[in-house]
Every structure is written in structure tokens, then in C-alpha cells.
Amino acid sequence: MDGDGRKDFLTARTSGPAFFSDPIGELVWFKNPEGGLNTLPWQETVVTQGPDVMFDVIPGTADSIYLFASEFFTQKLAVYEISIKTG
């Protein structure tokens, strides 16, 4: 995602199950470190709050992607355009 030639990871996570009073979903980017998959730590960046269960990424423009995300606990569907670095 940041154009350094290494594959980064994008995931959704939540603070807890539906019976929690206010579970918070997050879309999180983990930057692949220079030393490779087994190198720690991976830099973690919360991209946005909301996505908590599933998402799908499709190509956008030359420097962005579109992300469709379910927000299960808030019963929403969200669309994000995320800027990425290339080259």
C-alpha cells in the first residue's frame, strides 16, 4: 500500500461481540517490515473506524483503492476511497 515493493496487510477487527455495549470496528493497515514476514514489530495504522467483519477491495484510480465494508454491529455498509503510494 505504501509503494515500498513489499505486500502489506489490510484487515478489519472489532472490540468484542455484539452483546458488548458499544463494540467498535476498525480498518487496520499493517506495514510489512523491511526484514520480511517474521520480522517484528509490524507498524500498525488504524485507517478508519467502522468496518468490523468483512470488506472487499477493488482498484480505484492510479493512486487509490475503493473499499466496501460491512459494519455488522451498526448495520451499515460503507464505501471508502483510500489513497495509496505507487512506485
NUBATOR-751073 format. One record per residue: residue number from 0; residue in three letters; x, y, z of N, C-alpha, C, O in turn. Coordinates in pm, 1 decimal. Layout:
// residues N
SITE/k/r/n.x/n.y/n.z/ca.x/ca.y/ca.z/c.x/c.y/c.z/o.x/o.y/o.z
SITE/NUM/ALA/X/Y/Z/X/Y/Z/X/Y/Z/X/Y/Z
...
// end
This chain:
// residues 87
SITE/k/r/n.x/n.y/n.z/ca.x/ca.y/ca.z/c.x/c.y/c.z/o.x/o.y/o.z
SITE/0/MET/80.9/-120.7/0.0/0.0/0.0/0.0/84.4/125.9/0.0/38.5/231.8/-42.9
SITE/1/ASP/208.0/115.3/47.9/288.2/236.5/57.4/393.9/247.8/-51.3/475.6/339.9/-49.2
SITE/2/GLY/393.0/154.2/-147.1/482.6/165.4/-261.7/625.3/121.7/-238.4/711.7/151.0/-320.9
SITE/3/ASP/654.3/51.1/-126.6/791.4/9.5/-99.7/826.6/-125.8/-162.0/938.4/-174.6/-145.5
SITE/4/GLY/730.9/-186.6/-234.0/755.3/-314.3/-300.4/721.8/-436.0/-216.3/723.9/-548.0/-267.4
SITE/5/ARG/690.7/-417.0/-87.4/652.6/-528.4/-1.0/500.8/-529.3/15.9/437.8/-424.0/24.8
SITE/6/LYS/443.4/-648.5/20.1/298.2/-660.1/37.3/261.2/-634.3/182.5/310.1/-701.0/273.6
SITE/7/ASP/174.6/-536.9/202.0/125.0/-503.4/334.2/-7.0/-576.4/356.9/-59.7/-639.5/265.3
SITE/8/PHE/-60.3/-567.9/478.0/-185.0/-634.3/510.9/-288.7/-532.7/556.4/-258.0/-438.2/629.2
SITE/9/LEU/-411.5/-554.0/512.2/-524.8/-470.9/549.0/-627.9/-564.3/610.2/-660.2/-667.4/551.2
SITE/10/THR/-680.5/-530.1/728.3/-777.6/-617.2/793.9/-879.5/-534.8/870.8/-857.9/-417.1/899.6
SITE/11/ALA/-990.6/-598.8/903.2/-1092.4/-537.0/987.8/-1094.4/-612.5/1119.4/-1073.3/-733.7/1122.9
SITE/12/ARG/-1119.8/-540.5/1227.0/-1128.5/-604.1/1358.5/-1231.9/-529.7/1442.7/-1271.5/-417.7/1410.3
SITE/13/THR/-1274.1/-593.2/1549.8/-1371.4/-531.1/1638.4/-1330.3/-551.6/1783.2/-1249.8/-639.4/1814.5
SITE/14/SER/-1386.3/-469.8/1870.8/-1350.3/-475.1/2011.8/-1421.9/-586.0/2086.4/-1382.5/-618.8/2198.3
SITE/15/GLY/-1524.9/-644.5/2029.1/-1593.2/-750.1/2101.6/-1721.2/-793.7/2035.7/-1761.1/-738.0/1933.4
SITE/16/PRO/-1786.3/-893.5/2093.6/-1909.9/-946.0/2036.5/-2026.3/-848.9/2049.3/-2018.5/-748.0/2119.4
SITE/17/ALA/-2133.2/-881.8/1980.4/-2248.8/-792.7/1971.0/-2310.7/-758.6/2105.8/-2373.1/-653.4/2119.0
SITE/18/PHE/-2295.1/-844.7/2206.3/-2357.5/-814.9/2334.9/-2279.5/-712.0/2415.4/-2326.4/-670.5/2521.4
SITE/19/PHE/-2160.6/-668.3/2368.6/-2091.0/-558.0/2433.7/-2174.2/-432.0/2412.6/-2248.0/-421.1/2314.6
SITE/20/SER/-2162.2/-338.3/2503.7/-2247.0/-219.8/2497.0/-2219.7/-135.3/2373.0/-2312.4/-77.1/2316.8
SITE/21/ASP/-2094.4/-127.7/2329.4/-2062.8/-42.1/2214.9/-1938.2/-94.7/2143.0/-1832.1/-32.9/2152.1
SITE/22/PRO/-1948.8/-208.3/2071.2/-1830.1/-259.0/2000.9/-1785.6/-161.9/1892.5/-1868.4/-102.7/1823.4
SITE/23/ILE/-1655.5/-146.0/1878.2/-1600.6/-53.6/1779.8/-1520.7/-132.4/1677.0/-1428.2/-205.6/1711.9
SITE/24/GLY/-1556.9/-116.9/1550.2/-1482.0/-179.2/1442.5/-1375.3/-84.9/1390.4/-1389.1/37.2/1397.4
SITE/25/GLU/-1268.2/-144.0/1337.7/-1159.3/-64.4/1281.5/-1105.8/-132.8/1156.0/-1098.5/-255.5/1148.9
SITE/26/LEU/-1069.0/-52.7/1058.7/-993.5/-99.0/943.5/-847.6/-68.8/974.1/-811.9/46.3/999.2
SITE/27/VAL/-762.2/-172.2/972.0/-624.1/-157.4/1016.7/-527.9/-200.1/906.5/-546.3/-303.6/842.5
SITE/28/TRP/-425.5/-118.9/885.9/-318.2/-147.0/789.7/-193.8/-185.9/868.0/-151.0/-114.4/958.6
SITE/29/PHE/-135.8/-301.3/831.7/-10.1/-345.7/889.6/97.9/-335.9/783.6/90.1/-403.3/680.8
SITE/30/LYS/198.9/-252.5/807.4/308.0/-230.8/712.9/409.3/-343.8/724.9/462.0/-370.3/833.0
SITE/31/ASN/436.0/-410.2/612.5/532.1/-520.1/606.9/671.5/-463.3/633.2/718.0/-378.2/557.3
SITE/32/PRO/739.2/-508.7/739.3/871.3/-453.5/772.0/977.8/-496.4/671.8/962.7/-595.8/600.8
SITE/33/GLU/1083.6/-420.5/668.0/1191.0/-443.2/571.7/1250.1/-583.2/582.4/1292.4/-638.9/481.1
SITE/34/GLY/1254.4/-641.6/701.7/1314.3/-773.0/721.6/1227.9/-890.0/679.3/1275.2/-1003.6/680.5
SITE/35/GLY/1102.4/-866.7/641.7/1015.7/-973.5/595.0/909.7/-1015.7/695.8/894.3/-955.4/801.9
SITE/36/LEU/836.8/-1121.8/659.2/719.7/-1164.3/735.4/746.9/-1196.6/881.6/661.4/-1171.4/966.5
SITE/37/ASN/863.6/-1251.5/913.0/893.0/-1291.6/1050.5/956.7/-1181.2/1134.3/988.6/-1202.8/1251.2
SITE/38/THR/975.2/-1064.0/1075.9/1035.4/-951.9/1147.9/928.6/-880.7/1230.5/817.2/-857.2/1183.6
SITE/39/LEU/964.2/-847.3/1352.5/873.2/-774.3/1439.7/936.5/-642.5/1479.9/1059.4/-635.5/1483.1
SITE/40/PRO/864.0/-540.6/1509.9/718.3/-534.3/1502.9/671.4/-486.8/1365.3/747.6/-427.1/1289.3
SITE/41/TRP/546.3/-514.3/1335.5/481.9/-459.6/1217.1/418.3/-327.7/1258.9/351.0/-321.4/1361.8
SITE/42/GLN/438.9/-223.0/1180.6/378.0/-93.2/1211.9/228.4/-102.1/1185.6/186.1/-140.3/1076.4
SITE/43/GLU/148.7/-66.9/1285.1/2.8/-75.4/1277.7/-56.1/64.4/1265.6/-21.2/153.8/1342.6
SITE/44/THR/-146.3/83.3/1168.0/-213.1/211.2/1148.6/-363.3/188.0/1135.7/-406.8/112.0/1049.2
SITE/45/VAL/-442.9/252.8/1221.0/-588.1/246.3/1206.7/-625.7/343.3/1095.0/-604.5/464.0/1106.3
SITE/46/VAL/-682.0/288.6/986.8/-719.7/369.3/870.4/-849.0/444.5/898.9/-860.0/563.6/869.7
SITE/47/THR/-947.0/374.5/956.3/-1074.8/436.5/989.4/-1149.0/348.5/1089.3/-1120.6/229.3/1100.3
SITE/48/GLN/-1242.2/405.7/1160.8/-1329.2/327.7/1247.8/-1455.8/293.8/1172.2/-1501.3/371.4/1088.3
SITE/49/GLY/-1513.1/177.7/1201.6/-1637.3/136.1/1137.5/-1634.9/-7.8/1091.5/-1708.4/-89.9/1146.5
SITE/50/PRO/-1551.7/-42.8/990.7/-1550.9/-181.1/942.0/-1516.7/-278.0/1054.7/-1421.0/-256.8/1129.2
SITE/51/ASP/-1596.9/-385.8/1066.6/-1574.1/-476.3/1178.7/-1572.9/-623.7/1140.9/-1521.3/-705.1/1217.5
SITE/52/VAL/-1626.9/-660.8/1027.4/-1635.9/-802.1/995.8/-1575.4/-834.0/859.4/-1476.5/-906.8/851.4
SITE/53/MET/-1632.2/-781.7/754.9/-1589.6/-816.6/619.3/-1570.1/-691.2/535.1/-1632.5/-587.9/559.3
SITE/54/PHE/-1481.2/-702.5/434.7/-1462.0/-593.7/339.9/-1409.7/-650.9/209.8/-1363.0/-764.6/204.8
SITE/55/ASP/-1418.1/-570.8/104.6/-1365.6/-609.7/-25.5/-1297.2/-488.2/-86.1/-1348.7/-376.6/-78.2
SITE/56/VAL/-1182.3/-510.0/-146.1/-1103.1/-403.0/-206.6/-1109.3/-417.8/-357.8/-1090.2/-527.4/-410.6
SITE/57/ILE/-1135.9/-307.7/-427.9/-1131.5/-307.5/-573.9/-1043.6/-192.1/-619.6/-1031.6/-91.9/-549.1
SITE/58/PRO/-981.6/-204.8/-737.4/-896.6/-96.4/-786.8/-976.9/31.6/-805.7/-1093.6/29.0/-844.7
SITE/59/GLY/-912.8/141.1/-777.6/-973.1/271.7/-799.7/-896.5/343.0/-909.5/-885.9/293.3/-1021.6
SITE/60/THR/-843.9/457.9/-877.1/-761.7/532.6/-971.3/-618.4/480.2/-962.6/-593.2/380.7/-894.7
SITE/61/ALA/-526.1/545.0/-1029.4/-385.8/502.2/-1027.3/-325.5/510.3/-886.9/-231.2/437.3/-856.1
SITE/62/ASP/-378.3/597.4/-802.3/-321.2/612.8/-668.0/-423.7/593.7/-555.7/-408.8/650.5/-447.5
SITE/63/SER/-527.5/513.7/-581.7/-625.7/487.6/-476.8/-691.7/351.2/-497.4/-687.5/293.5/-606.1
SITE/64/ILE/-752.2/302.2/-390.6/-834.2/182.1/-397.1/-969.4/215.5/-336.7/-982.4/309.7/-258.5
SITE/65/TYR/-1070.3/137.2/-374.1/-1202.2/150.2/-312.9/-1223.9/31.0/-222.1/-1189.2/-81.9/-256.7
SITE/66/LEU/-1280.4/56.0/-107.8/-1304.3/-48.7/-11.6/-1451.2/-45.4/28.6/-1501.7/56.8/74.9
SITE/67/PHE/-1518.4/-157.5/10.5/-1656.8/-173.7/52.6/-1654.4/-254.2/181.0/-1598.6/-363.9/184.0
SITE/68/ALA/-1713.6/-202.1/286.5/-1703.8/-267.4/416.4/-1840.2/-279.8/482.9/-1919.8/-186.0/484.2
SITE/69/SER/-1864.8/-398.3/537.9/-1983.8/-414.1/620.3/-1949.9/-367.0/761.6/-1840.0/-389.3/812.4
SITE/70/GLU/-2045.6/-302.9/821.6/-2033.5/-264.0/961.9/-2146.7/-338.3/1032.2/-2255.3/-284.5/1053.9
SITE/71/PHE/-2117.8/-463.6/1067.1/-2217.6/-556.4/1116.7/-2291.1/-503.1/1238.5/-2414.2/-504.8/1242.2
SITE/72/PHE/-2217.4/-456.0/1337.8/-2279.2/-416.1/1463.7/-2361.5/-288.5/1450.8/-2459.2/-270.6/1523.6
SITE/73/THR/-2323.5/-199.1/1358.9/-2401.9/-76.1/1338.3/-2499.3/-89.7/1222.0/-2572.7/4.0/1190.7
SITE/74/GLN/-2500.1/-206.6/1158.0/-2591.0/-238.8/1047.8/-2578.8/-138.4/933.8/-2678.3/-83.2/886.9
SITE/75/LYS/-2454.4/-115.5/889.8/-2426.7/-22.5/781.1/-2339.3/-88.6/675.8/-2271.7/-187.9/702.8
SITE/76/LEU/-2341.3/-33.4/557.4/-2246.6/-67.1/452.4/-2175.7/62.8/416.9/-2240.5/163.6/388.9
SITE/77/ALA/-2044.1/60.7/417.9/-1967.6/182.4/393.1/-1876.0/163.2/273.6/-1831.8/51.9/244.9
SITE/78/VAL/-1847.9/272.7/204.2/-1754.8/274.0/91.4/-1647.4/377.1/122.1/-1677.5/491.2/157.3
SITE/79/TYR/-1520.8/335.7/108.3/-1407.5/424.9/134.6/-1319.8/431.8/11.4/-1302.5/332.1/-58.7
SITE/80/GLU/-1264.9/548.0/-15.2/-1157.9/562.0/-114.7/-1029.9/588.7/-36.2/-1020.8/686.2/38.4
SITE/81/ILE/-931.6/501.7/-53.9/-807.4/510.3/22.1/-692.6/543.1/-70.7/-669.7/472.1/-168.6
SITE/82/SER/-620.3/649.7/-41.3/-504.8/688.2/-121.1/-390.1/593.1/-91.3/-366.1/557.6/24.1
SITE/83/ILE/-320.0/552.3/-195.3/-203.2/466.2/-179.6/-86.1/529.2/-253.7/-104.2/608.5/-346.1
SITE/84/LYS/33.3/492.4/-211.5/153.0/538.6/-281.5/189.8/433.3/-384.3/173.1/313.7/-360.4
SITE/85/THR/239.4/477.3/-497.2/282.7/383.4/-600.8/427.0/415.3/-636.8/471.0/530.3/-634.1
SITE/86/GLY/499.4/307.5/-671.0/637.7/323.2/-714.7/722.1/372.7/-611.4/841.8/391.2/-633.0
// end
